[in-house]
Amino acid sequence: MSKSSGNISEIVIRRMPVYYRYLQELIDSGVERISSKDLSAITGYSASQIRQDLNNFGGFGQQGYGYNTIDLKDQIEKILGIDKSYNTIVIGAGRLGQAIARYKGFRNSGFNVISLFDIKDGIDDISGIKVRKMEDLENYIEEEKVEVAIITVPREACEDVAKRAIDAGVRGIWNFAPYDLEAPSGVVVENIRLNDSLLTLSYFMKNL
């Protein structure tokens, strides 16, 4: 992924989902408004950092009042682009791909998983989502206007699979394969390295 979006740094962008998650929890608890100070205590970011982050996208709070939790959550939805839906496929119907397809939270975030693809035949549908043959990939992407592909294939297949999906019209890749894909022009790639996260956990456990 590129290091910035316009004039806004990637670090700021990556904090927005954190605010979104805590705001949803506040709304579920019946909290209607919150100050940057109180939001700081919840998120761990300083109040000035929160105000600065949000000011990158416009002024959403009122002095002496703070932020309306529902309004701010709605604004962050628009910032993150989850106020609309993306047709999404999973490429690789192994255990990780199946777990991702079964996760209902993606739909709530605007990512509608409509199909899986795998090189193996005879894999049962996953939670009502059809598993299709890889030979049908390009036609399906074009016909269903698929915008996002979640890749869970082995390392050696990752680059080829991603190229096929991108050439067919996919604009976003969420890559779980142990291979760092590069984003061509007009495409966003997010490389997820699960093992890196585990090794970081190992470090902190070792140094408790």
Phi, psi and omega in degrees: 000146178294158186278356177205162174236103189069233178261009183257129185288156179297327179300316178296314181301321182287344175278338184299318177299331177294313177300317181301315182296314181291325177297320178297320178294321178296316179298317179297334179270001177088012179279125185264333178213157182208144177274163177296329178295314180291324178293328176297316181297330182278316188272335184091353175272151180291155180299320180293324178295318179298313180298318180296317179301311184291328179293341175298335185248005181121163180274116183253346183254173177233134180300130181085350180244321184093217184243135169285121189298318181292315180297317181292319177300318179297320179294320179291326174304316180293319179300316183278349178081015181264015171273003174228172186248143178243126172293126189230142175236157173248125178254111186115103185257035172284197185297318180293314179300319179294319179297319179295317181297328182280343185287117185284341184296335180298319180298321179294337179264006175097003181253104187264101180286114186252348179192157171244158177227143178205155179283341181274144175269159171080013176281131181294154174301148183253111180051041178083001179262126186289139173261121185249166179281147180298332180294343180265002189303304186298314181298320181294316179301316181291315184291321184265003180053051179288131182254334186231136174239130174260120187254123179229034182270167175299159183308316187292340181261350191299308186297316180295316180298316180297317180298317179299316181294317181294316179299332181276350175127358178293138182249351180220135180236128171250106193254116177260355178292147181284059182207128182278103177286148175259142183272117173287170181302133177084005181230142177253130178238129175244111180270121181255117182250093183297321182294325177300318180295320178295320179293325175295317176301317179301317180300310183293326176294320180297328185255021176300000000 
